[in-house]
Amino acid sequence: MLYTVGEMAKELGIPASTLRYYDREGLLPFIQRSGGGMRMFSEKDAELLRVIGCLKRSGMSIREIRAFLGLLQGGDETLPQRLALFAARREEVERQLAALRETLEVLEYKCWYYETALRSGEEAVDRVPPEEMPEGARRGLEHLNGACPGASVLSD
């Protein structure tokens, strides 16, 4: 079964303009065209588009994705390069997740701080020892105070 741009966009949950942009950027050389020149997508195209979306969300640039697609055309000889590419993306996403966890802990602290301050006032909150704070809030405070390795957040 073949899908139009609009149908494929709906299937993937992305704007049709994204598919057109990917095509203009050379990411869709595999796309079939109807007799009238309309882009037509197959189920296999949908799978590759999901991989492209994953790579894009992981922070990969259009140029890098284009290079990956070039590797795909190289067959089995490019398997080591493709594995290296995905391993590097995985490491980058793990780094991003760690940074987001740190950010979440700081947000946990700030929410706890302001929720508690609304009930008791800021002076009372400032006197709460860290060991009496919820664990997530305590870790967030540690990030703000630079007690955690890799902490890169400034307190207000």
N, C-alpha and C positions, 0 to 999 in steps of 0.2 A: 504494500500500500504506500502511496506517495502523499505527502502533505504539502500544502502551500506555506508560504512564509507565515501567514497569520495563524494557521493551524499548528505549525511547529512552535511558534512563539507561545501560543496558549499551552501546548503540551509541556514546554520547558519552564513556563512561568516567567518569561522575560518579554520585553517589548519587541515587536517586529522590527523596530528600528535597530535594535542590537544585532539581529541577524543580518540586516542589510549592511550595517557597519562592518561586521566581521567579513562579509563578502567583499566589500570595497577594500578592506585591509589585506586581502589575500588569504584569509583563513578558511575559506570554503571552496577550494578549487575542485572538490569532488562533487559539488552540487550539480544535479541534472537540471536541465531547462526544458520547459514544455515547448511545443511548437510555436507558441506566442512569446517565448522568452521568459516566462515566469519561472522563478526558482521553485524546484520541487525537491522535497526532502524524504528520505527513506528512514526506516527504523534504525538502520546502521548509522545513518547521519546523526540521528538523535543521540545515539550513544556517544559518538565523537563530540558532539556539541556539549553534552554533559561534562565530558572530560575537559573541554576548552573552558567551560564555565568554572569548573573546579580549579583549574590552573589560574584563571583570572582572579577568582576569589582568594587564592593563596598569595596573590601579589605579583604574579608573573606578568610581564609586559606583553603587549601584542607582538612585538618583535621576537621575544623569546618563544612565544606560543607558535609563531610562524616557523621558527627554527625547529621546534619539536615536530611540527607537521612534516617538515622536510625529512626529519629522521624516520618518521613512519614510512615514508616512501622508499627508504633505504632497505627495508626488509630486515631479516634476521641479523644482518651484519651490524645494525645499529642498536641491537638490544642492550649492549653494555652502556651506551650513551644514554639511552632512554631510562634505564634503571638508575643511572647516576643522577639524571635530571629529577626523577621522582623522589629519590632519596634526599636530594638537596632541598626539594620543596617540602618534604616531610619535616626535615630539620628546621626549616624556616617557620613552618606553621607551629611546630612545637615551641619555638622561641616566642612566636606571637602569642600563643596560648599562655605561656608563663607570664608574659608581660600583662596580658589581660587579667590573669588571676590576681596579680599584684594590684592592678587597677581596681578590680572588684573588691579586694580586701580594704583598700583605702576608702572606697565608696561605702563599704560596710561600716567602717569606723565613723565616717562623717555622718551617715544616717543614724547610727547609734548615738553619736554625740548630740546631734540636733534634736532627735526624738527625746533624749534624756534631758537636754537643756530646756525643752518646752515644758517638761514636767517640773524640773527642779531648779532651773537657772544655770547659766554657764559656770558660775563660780563653783557650784556643787559638782558639776561634771568634771571640772578641772581637778577636783580633789579625789576622784575615783582612782584607786590604784589599778594599774594594768591587769593584775591578777583577778580583779573583780569584774573586768569587762568580758563580754562574750568573746569567744576565741577569734572569730573573724575580725571583730573590731580591734582586738589586741594586736593581731598581725598587721592590720592596716596602720595602726599607730606606730608599730615598729618600722614599717616602710617609711612613714613620714619622718620618723626620727633617724632614718638611715641605719637602723640596727640590722636590717636584712641585706644580705649581699645582693647587689644588682638593683637596689632601690634607686629609683630615678624620679621621684615625685617630690615636689616642694609643698610644704604645709602652708596654710594661710594664716 
